[in-house]
Amino acid sequence: MTEEEAIAFVEARRGQLSIEDDMEFASAERAIVRYKADPSVPGPVEDRIAWIIKLENATSFVEVHVDDARRQILNVRRSS
């Protein structure tokens, strides 16, 4: 998956991910992230290569981790 594909993947899912309309693309980087299918229960954690797409507005941000190989959302992190 290229950077452009990862950005488009997130943009196409804005509604599904509850990303506010006024949030704009801020950055993209590919990194190794820790992933656990259900973080609420004990179990193994995997390292995955993912695109971290960050969108922001004047008061908050959202980071979406997109699995590079599987093209799936791994995590959505929001500012408080």
C-alpha positions in Angstrom: 0.0 0.0 0.0 1.4 3.4 -0.9 1.0 6.5 1.2 -1.6 7.9 -1.2 -3.6 4.7 -1.0 -3.5 4.7 2.8 -4.7 8.3 2.9 -7.5 7.5 0.4 -8.5 4.4 2.4 -9.0 6.6 5.6 -10.7 9.4 3.7 -13.2 6.9 2.2 -14.1 5.8 5.7 -14.5 9.2 7.5 -18.1 8.6 8.3 -17.5 5.0 9.5 -14.7 6.2 11.7 -16.6 9.3 13.0 -13.9 11.7 11.8 -15.2 15.3 11.9 -15.7 17.1 8.5 -13.4 19.9 9.5 -10.4 17.7 10.2 -7.7 18.0 7.5 -4.9 15.7 6.6 -1.8 16.5 8.7 0.7 13.7 8.2 1.4 10.1 7.1 4.1 7.7 8.2 4.8 4.0 7.9 5.8 2.4 11.2 5.7 -0.8 13.2 2.7 -0.7 15.6 1.6 -3.0 18.3 -1.8 -4.6 17.6 -4.1 -6.7 19.6 -7.5 -7.9 18.2 -9.3 -7.3 21.5 -7.4 -5.0 23.9 -9.9 -5.7 26.7 -8.8 -9.3 27.2 -5.4 -10.8 27.9 -3.6 -12.4 25.0 -0.8 -12.0 22.5 0.2 -8.7 20.9 1.5 -8.6 17.3 3.8 -6.1 15.6 2.4 -4.9 12.3 3.6 -2.6 9.7 1.0 0.2 9.4 0.4 3.6 7.9 -0.3 6.1 10.6 -2.6 8.7 9.1 -3.1 11.9 11.2 -5.9 14.3 10.7 -6.4 17.4 12.8 -8.4 20.6 13.3 -7.8 23.6 15.6 -8.6 21.7 18.8 -8.1 18.0 18.3 -6.6 15.2 16.2 -7.2 11.6 15.1 -4.6 9.0 14.2 -5.7 6.0 12.2 -3.5 3.0 12.0 -3.9 1.1 8.7 -2.3 -2.3 8.2 0.0 -2.0 5.2 -0.4 -5.6 4.0 -3.9 -6.4 5.0 -5.6 -3.0 4.3 -7.5 -3.0 7.5 -8.0 -0.4 10.3 -6.0 -1.6 13.3 -6.6 1.3 15.7 -8.1 4.8 15.9 -6.6 7.1 18.5 -8.2 10.5 19.3 -7.0 13.4 21.4 -9.1 14.1 24.5 
